[in-house]
Amino acid sequence: MSWELRRASSSPVCTNEGDSIRIVTNLLSFLFTYFYGPSRQSRAQAIRYSPSPLTGSVLPLLSFVRGESQDLPHTLIKNRVLLSFRYKTCPNLPLFVLHNKQTHLAMNHQTLLQNWESRQQEWLDAYANRTTDFVHGLLPEKAVTLSGHLVLETLAKRLGVATMQVALMPGGRVASPVAHHQDTHWLKRENMVGINVRTIQSFWNVVKYALTLPRSQGSIHLLPMWEPGVVSSLYGMASWQINPAFFSAELAHLVPSLNTVEKQLKAVVNLLHAMGKTVGMDVIPHTDRYSEMALAQPQYFEWLQRKGDQIIDHRAHLHEAVQGAIMSWLVRNGAAIPGLTFPHETAMFFGQEFPEAERLKVLFGLPAQYRERTDSTVVFGGLALPARL
């Protein structure tokens, strides 16, 4: 297998191996500088085209060009863009696409879509029988629309039925590919992909998206997955509960035992591990306004009291007033779960003797009662608190 550079609408140019390697090497430099450059100026420099050496990153690409590897390096395929710049040894080449002589896979969006429609079964079979380490020609936009049944069938062929059964079983566990490591040094060499689950709509779709990732991208970083707060920011977590918006009705239909978002997240992590990917997530050092955590543990948070846009109280122990307001409301109105008993002394209710999990049930109800726990906000005693309070 070999690659050549073609004009967008004419015959091949710079087709000898030496020219191809130089052009592709510098293309990689261009991509790195343009997409990962620290400033707008560096991107402008990339557009003007000033190649930089990236020997370590280029080696896999060179082995591909020379026919020693059959996998197109993801650095090129992940951006899926038609690049326009002049190469110093081909000044008359204003526009080009990478073109594979064997598969005739031109690297532009429309051709990729057409090729996928005509060859998807071939490429899915190649992945299923481990000929390739990702599904060639599959764009993320197409990946997330794949039939769930087709995805499970393809993974079962590749991973084995026994592994799939463990991965999809509630309580099943597939070990991480790095479980044998005794430290975190492996992270220094890891090529990680960040995924916003809200963008692709569900945890299940993360598995579909992962079909587009080659072995060289061995780690998946999930952006915040917790229930969001009043402004729906993923980085303003409102509780310790997983965002129910990430639940997949399709996966629940295919595997009825995966009937909660928590079970689906566990199964997805298992599948990603089986696919050879490590999985990480955002750890958020703050919460949304009046989050469940802040109201269950006021002593661990900084509080201030406002009147209009003026701060009228910001003393160190203002959390004690918050605890008192919460307790007064509870004594008058009772627990969120009718009949649930709780300590009526503020110090005991917010003390270590009464666990946070029990406190949350009193304040907000059961974790599954999403609507009841996320009611609108009211003002009580000068403090804005959730309607349950």
C-alpha positions in Angstrom: 0.0 0.0 0.0 1.3 3.5 -0.8 0.1 7.0 -0.8 0.4 9.8 -3.3 -0.5 13.5 -3.4 -3.1 14.4 -6.0 -4.2 17.8 -7.2 -7.9 18.3 -6.5 -8.7 18.0 -10.2 -5.7 16.9 -12.1 -3.1 14.1 -12.4 -0.8 12.9 -9.5 2.0 15.2 -8.5 5.2 14.4 -6.5 4.5 10.7 -6.7 8.0 9.3 -5.9 8.4 8.0 -2.3 10.9 10.6 -1.3 8.7 13.5 -2.2 5.7 11.9 -0.6 7.5 11.3 2.7 8.7 14.9 2.8 5.3 16.3 2.0 3.5 14.1 4.4 6.1 14.8 7.1 5.6 18.5 6.7 1.9 18.1 6.6 2.0 16.5 10.0 4.1 19.5 11.2 1.5 21.8 9.8 -1.4 20.0 11.5 0.4 20.0 14.8 1.3 23.7 14.7 -2.1 24.8 13.4 -4.3 22.7 15.7 -2.2 22.6 18.8 -0.2 25.9 18.6 -0.4 28.0 21.7 -1.4 31.2 20.0 -3.1 32.7 17.0 0.3 33.8 15.8 1.5 30.2 15.7 -1.5 29.3 13.6 -0.7 32.1 11.2 2.8 30.9 11.0 1.5 27.4 10.2 -0.6 28.8 7.4 2.4 30.6 6.0 4.0 27.2 6.3 7.1 26.9 8.3 7.7 23.2 8.9 9.1 21.9 12.2 10.7 18.5 12.9 8.5 16.0 14.7 10.6 12.9 14.3 9.0 10.9 17.1 5.5 11.5 15.8 6.4 11.1 12.2 7.8 7.6 12.4 4.4 5.8 12.4 3.3 7.9 9.5 6.5 7.1 7.5 6.0 3.4 8.1 2.5 3.8 6.7 3.8 5.6 3.6 6.4 2.9 3.1 3.8 0.2 3.3 5.1 -1.2 6.6 1.8 -0.4 8.4 -1.8 -0.6 7.1 -3.3 1.9 9.5 -3.5 5.6 8.4 -2.1 7.6 11.3 -5.0 9.3 13.2 -3.2 12.7 13.2 -4.3 13.0 9.5 -7.7 11.3 9.6 -9.1 12.9 12.8 -9.2 16.4 11.5 -10.7 15.4 8.1 -9.9 18.7 6.5 -8.9 19.7 3.0 -5.7 21.7 3.5 -4.5 24.4 1.2 -0.9 25.5 1.3 2.2 25.6 -0.8 4.9 23.0 -0.4 8.4 24.4 -1.0 9.4 21.7 -3.5 6.0 21.8 -5.3 5.3 25.6 -5.5 2.7 25.0 -8.2 0.6 22.8 -5.8 -2.0 25.1 -4.3 -4.4 22.4 -3.2 -4.1 18.7 -2.7 -5.7 15.7 -1.0 -4.1 12.6 0.3 -5.1 9.8 -2.0 -4.6 6.1 -1.4 -3.7 4.2 -4.6 -5.2 0.9 -3.4 -8.5 2.1 -1.7 -8.9 5.4 -3.6 -9.9 7.0 -0.3 -9.6 10.8 -1.0 -9.3 12.8 2.2 -12.2 15.2 1.8 -15.6 15.1 3.5 -17.9 14.3 0.7 -15.8 11.5 -0.7 -15.5 10.0 2.8 -19.2 10.0 3.1 -19.7 8.3 -0.3 -17.0 5.7 0.4 -18.6 4.9 3.8 -22.0 4.3 2.2 -20.5 1.9 -0.4 -17.9 0.1 1.8 -19.1 0.2 5.4 -19.7 -3.5 5.7 -16.2 -4.2 4.4 -14.6 -1.9 6.8 -16.7 -3.1 9.8 -15.7 -6.7 8.9 -12.1 -5.6 8.8 -12.4 -4.2 12.3 -14.4 -7.2 13.6 -11.7 -9.7 12.4 -8.9 -7.5 13.8 -7.4 -6.6 10.4 -7.6 -3.0 11.4 -7.6 -1.4 14.9 -10.4 1.2 14.1 -13.1 1.3 11.5 -11.7 2.9 8.4 -13.7 5.6 6.7 -16.1 6.0 9.6 -16.7 9.7 10.6 -17.9 10.5 14.1 -21.1 12.0 12.7 -21.8 8.6 11.1 -20.5 6.6 14.0 -23.1 7.9 16.5 -25.9 7.0 14.1 -24.9 3.4 13.7 -27.5 0.8 14.7 -26.9 -0.4 18.3 -27.5 -4.0 17.2 -24.8 -3.6 14.5 -22.3 -2.2 17.0 -22.9 -5.0 19.5 -22.6 -7.6 16.8 -19.4 -6.1 15.5 -17.9 -5.9 19.0 -18.9 -9.4 19.8 -17.0 -10.7 16.7 -13.9 -8.7 17.6 -13.9 -9.1 21.4 -15.7 -12.5 21.8 -19.1 -13.3 23.2 -17.8 -14.2 26.7 -16.1 -10.8 27.0 -19.3 -9.0 25.8 -21.4 -10.9 28.3 -19.2 -9.8 31.2 -19.0 -6.2 30.0 -22.7 -5.8 29.6 -23.6 -7.6 32.8 -24.7 -5.4 35.8 -21.8 -5.8 38.2 -19.5 -7.2 35.5 -16.0 -5.9 35.4 -13.5 -5.7 32.6 -10.1 -4.6 33.8 -8.4 -1.5 32.4 -5.6 -2.0 30.0 -3.2 -0.3 32.5 -4.5 -2.1 35.6 -1.1 -3.9 35.9 0.8 -0.6 36.3 2.0 0.3 39.8 2.2 4.0 39.1 0.9 6.7 36.8 4.0 7.1 34.5 2.0 5.6 31.6 0.0 8.9 31.5 3.1 10.7 30.3 3.0 8.8 27.0 -0.8 8.5 26.6 -2.5 10.1 23.6 -5.9 11.1 25.0 -9.2 12.0 23.4 -11.6 14.3 25.2 -15.3 13.5 24.7 -18.2 15.8 25.6 -21.0 13.3 26.3 -23.6 16.0 26.0 -22.5 16.6 22.4 -23.0 13.0 21.4 -26.0 12.6 23.6 -25.3 9.4 25.6 -22.7 7.2 27.2 -23.6 4.5 24.7 -22.6 6.8 21.9 -19.1 7.0 23.3 -18.6 3.4 22.4 -19.8 4.1 18.8 -17.4 7.1 18.6 -14.5 5.0 19.9 -14.8 2.9 16.8 -13.2 5.8 14.9 -10.1 5.9 17.2 -7.0 4.0 16.3 -4.7 2.2 18.8 -2.5 5.2 19.0 -5.2 7.1 20.8 -5.6 4.7 23.7 -7.3 6.9 26.3 -10.7 8.5 26.5 -11.3 11.5 28.8 -15.0 12.1 29.6 -16.0 15.7 30.3 -18.2 16.2 33.3 -21.0 13.7 33.7 -22.8 14.9 36.8 -26.3 16.5 37.1 -25.8 20.2 36.1 -27.2 23.1 38.1 -29.4 26.1 37.5 -27.6 27.3 34.3 -27.1 23.7 33.0 -23.3 24.1 33.0 -21.5 20.7 32.9 -18.9 22.3 35.2 -21.4 23.4 37.8 -22.4 20.1 39.3 -25.6 20.1 41.4 -25.3 16.6 42.9 -23.3 13.4 43.1 -25.8 11.8 40.7 -25.0 11.0 37.0 -26.7 13.2 34.5 -29.9 11.3 33.4 -29.7 13.0 30.1 -26.9 10.6 29.2 -29.2 7.6 29.4 -29.6 5.6 26.1 -33.1 4.2 25.4 -31.5 2.3 22.5 -29.0 0.5 24.8 -31.8 -0.2 27.4 -33.9 -1.8 24.6 -31.0 -4.0 23.5 -29.9 -4.9 27.0 -32.9 -4.6 29.3 -30.8 -5.1 32.4 -29.0 -1.8 31.7 -32.0 0.2 32.8 -30.3 3.1 34.6 -27.7 5.6 33.5 -25.3 4.4 36.2 -25.5 0.8 34.9 -25.0 2.0 31.3 -21.9 4.1 32.3 -20.4 1.0 33.9 -21.1 -1.1 30.9 -19.6 1.5 28.6 -16.4 1.7 30.6 -16.2 -2.1 30.5 -16.6 -2.1 26.7 -14.0 0.7 26.3 -11.6 -1.3 28.4 -12.2 -4.4 26.3 -11.5 -2.2 23.2 -8.1 -1.4 24.7 -8.9 2.1 25.9 -8.3 3.6 29.3 -11.1 5.9 30.6 -10.8 9.0 32.8 -13.1 11.8 33.8 -13.2 15.4 35.0 -12.8 15.9 38.7 -14.5 19.3 39.4 -13.2 21.3 42.4 -16.4 23.4 42.7 -20.2 23.0 42.6 -23.2 24.9 41.3 -25.0 27.5 43.5 -27.0 25.7 46.2 -25.9 22.3 45.1 -27.0 19.3 47.1 -23.4 18.9 48.4 -23.3 22.6 49.6 -26.6 22.3 51.4 -25.7 18.9 52.9 -22.3 20.1 54.1 -22.5 23.9 54.5 -19.5 24.0 56.7 -17.2 23.0 53.8 -18.2 25.9 51.6 -17.8 29.7 51.6 -21.0 31.7 52.0 -22.1 35.2 51.5 -25.4 37.1 51.9 -26.5 39.7 49.3 -29.2 42.3 49.2 -29.6 43.2 45.6 -26.1 43.5 44.2 -24.6 44.4 47.6 -22.8 41.9 49.9 -24.1 42.5 53.4 -22.6 39.5 55.2 -19.4 37.5 54.5 -18.3 36.5 57.9 -16.2 33.3 58.4 -19.0 31.4 60.2 -21.9 32.4 58.0 -22.4 28.7 57.3 -23.9 28.3 60.8 -26.7 30.7 59.8 -27.2 28.5 56.7 -27.4 25.4 58.8 -29.9 27.1 61.1 -32.1 28.2 58.2 -32.1 24.7 56.7 -33.0 23.1 60.1 -35.8 25.5 60.8 -37.4 24.7 57.4 -37.1 21.0 58.0 -38.6 21.2 61.4 -41.6 23.0 60.0 -42.1 21.1 56.7 -40.7 17.7 57.4 -38.4 15.5 55.3 -38.5 15.1 51.5 -39.6 11.5 52.0 -42.8 11.5 54.1 -42.3 9.8 57.4 -38.5 9.7 57.2 -37.1 10.6 60.6 -34.0 12.8 61.2 -32.2 14.6 64.1 -33.8 17.9 65.0 -30.7 19.3 66.5 -28.6 21.3 64.0 -25.2 20.1 65.4 -26.3 16.5 65.2 -28.0 16.7 61.8 -24.9 18.2 60.2 -22.5 16.2 62.3 -20.5 13.1 61.3 -22.9 10.8 63.2 -25.6 11.5 60.6 -24.1 10.4 57.2 -24.3 12.7 54.2 -26.2 10.1 52.2 -29.0 10.1 54.8 -28.9 13.9 55.0 -29.5 14.1 51.3 -32.5 11.8 51.5 -34.0 14.1 54.1 -33.3 17.3 52.2 -34.0 16.1 48.6 -35.5 12.6 48.5 -34.2 9.5 46.7 -31.6 9.8 44.0 -34.0 8.4 41.4 -36.5 11.2 42.1 -34.8 13.6 39.7 -37.7 16.1 39.2 -38.4 16.4 42.9 -34.7 17.0 43.6 -34.3 19.7 40.9 -37.3 22.0 41.7 -37.0 25.7 41.2 -35.5 28.1 43.8 -37.3 30.1 46.5 -36.1 32.7 49.0 -36.2 31.9 52.7 -34.9 34.1 55.5 -32.8 36.1 53.1 -31.2 33.0 51.7 -32.0 31.6 48.2 -32.6 27.9 48.6 -34.0 25.1 46.4 -37.8 24.8 46.6 -37.5 21.6 48.7 -36.0 23.9 51.3 
